Amino acid sequence: MNPGRIRILAVGKVRKSWVREGLEVYRRRMPGLSIVELRDTDPVREAQAIRAELRSDEQLITLSEEGRTFRSRELAHHLNQSGSDRLAFVIGGADGLDPALRARAQWQLSLSALTFPHELARLLLLEQLYRAQTILQGGPYHRE
C-alpha cells in the first residue's frame, strides 16, 4: 500500500479546527496521500463531481454504513491485495452517496455500524489507512 497512490474524495469542507489538526497529523505521516474536497450539494451533483475527479486507473471504494467492516489487520491485508495500485476512497455528504455511484464502486467500506459526520469519518479513515500502512510495514504503531 503506497500512500502516494491513495486519494480521498470527500464532500464538504472540514470546519472544526481540532479535526483539521488531526487530519494534518496523518497527512504528514503519509506524504503523497491527497484529499480532494468537493462541494456539498445534492447526491446526484456530488456523484457527477466525484466521477469527474476519478482517474481511470483508480479503484473506487465508497464509505457506507452498508459496507464491509474489517478489523485493522484485515483491512491492511485487503488493501494490500486490492489488485490496484491506485485507490480512491469516497466520503459522501449529509444525504449520502448516489446509488449509481455506490453501485460503481469495487467495494464499500464501513468504518462502524455507527453513523459519523463526514469530518469525523475523514479523520477515522486517515487513521485507519495510516494504521494499515504501519501493519504492512511491520511498524510498531499497531498493537493488538
Residue pairs with C-beta under 8 A, 6 or more apart in sequence:
1 76
1 79
1 80
1 129
1 132
1 133
1 136
2 32
2 85
3 30
3 31
3 32
3 33
3 129
3 133
4 31
4 32
4 33
5 32
5 85
5 86
5 87
6 30
6 32
6 33
6 34
6 86
6 87
6 88
6 89
6 129
7 33
7 34
7 35
7 36
7 58
7 86
7 87
7 88
7 89
8 33
8 34
8 35
8 36
8 88
8 89
8 90
8 91
8 122
8 125
8 126
9 36
9 38
9 50
9 53
9 54
9 88
9 89
9 90
9 91
10 35
10 36
10 37
10 38
10 90
10 91
10 118
10 122
11 37
11 38
11 39
11 40
11 46
11 50
11 91
11 92
11 93
11 118
12 37
12 38
12 40
12 93
12 94
12 118
12 119
13 37
13 40
14 20
14 23
14 37
14 119
14 122
15 119
16 119
19 119
19 120
19 122
19 123
22 123
22 126
23 35
23 122
23 123
23 126
26 33
26 123
26 126
26 127
26 129
26 130
27 33
27 35
27 126
29 130
30 126
30 129
30 130
30 133
33 126
33 129
35 122
36 53
38 46
38 49
38 50
38 53
39 45
39 46
39 49
40 46
40 93
40 94
41 93
42 95
43 92
43 93
43 95
43 96
43 97
43 98
44 98
46 92
46 93
46 97
46 98
47 97
47 98
47 100
47 101
50 90
50 101
51 101
53 88
54 60
54 88
55 86
55 88
57 84
57 85
57 86
58 84
58 86
58 87
58 88
59 82
59 83
59 84
59 86
59 87
59 88
59 106
60 88
60 90
60 104
60 105
60 106
61 87
61 88
61 89
61 90
61 105
61 106
61 107
61 108
61 109
62 89
62 90
62 92
62 97
62 101
62 102
62 105
62 108
62 109
63 89
63 90
63 91
63 92
63 108
63 109
63 110
63 111
63 121
63 125
64 96
64 97
64 102
64 108
64 109
64 110
65 110
65 113
65 115
66 108
66 110
67 107
67 108
67 109
67 110
68 107
68 108
68 109
68 110
69 110
69 111
69 112
69 113
70 78
70 109
72 128
72 131
72 132
72 135
72 142
73 135
73 142
75 109
75 128
75 132
76 131
76 132
76 133
76 135
76 136
77 136
79 87
79 129
79 132
79 136
80 132
80 136
82 106
84 106
89 109
89 125
89 129
90 97
90 101
90 105
91 118
91 121
91 122
91 125
92 118
93 118
94 118
102 108
111 121
111 124
111 125
111 128
112 124
116 124
130 141
131 141
131 142
133 139
134 140
134 141
134 142
135 141
135 142
